[in-house]
Amino acid sequence: MQGELLRELHRDYPTLTQIPGGAMFTDPPKGRVLIVDPTKIELTEMNTPSVSTAVERMHQDLRKIVPVLNIVQPFRIKVEGAGTIQALEGLDPVAALKAYAPARESWSDLVGRCAFAGLRYVFAMDDGTQHDVHVEPLFAQPDKFFITITAAGGPNGSASLDEAIATAHHESEVFERLSDRIVNDIVGSV
């Protein structure tokens, strides 16, 4: 199976590494990773300028992989995104998050002064889909908020690969709107 996958993917993933129970295909200069094991296919693309373009590239890869592995429906998709949002000039994300979600003074007796705050929200939809959102300061660049969002589809999954990819496209749009809205509401309340 790995040999057949390698033939299909050799241009996009020139490096193959054996991992327990599967294989990891990588293209380090492009920040692309593909992990295949008996329980999942995991595609990662880092530092991409366009989420939509990344999803399309992943769709092309999945079209090659799914037939080789003989994967059948339902397709369950988990989409993760991470990025930064520039704070308004003069705004300190640490101070904004601490003002929005202040620590209790009594907690300082247990472990010391609260140095920063982060927020986590979990949204649940009627179909079982969940969105897990984290908002934190970005310490490497103190004028930015760092956002991570994970969307996990409901238990029924998607009836086709195309439907799963359409869901991934939709999720990338939701991620952008949700992260912008949450940060704007945090900043607006300070």
Beta strands, then each sheet from edge to edge (+ up, - down):
strand 1: 15-19
strand 2: 22-27
strand 3: 32-37
strand 4: 40-45
strand 5: 78-86
strand 6: 119-124
strand 7: 130-137
strand 8: 144-152
sheet 1: 1+ 2- 3+ 4-
sheet 2: 5+ 8- 7+ 6-
end
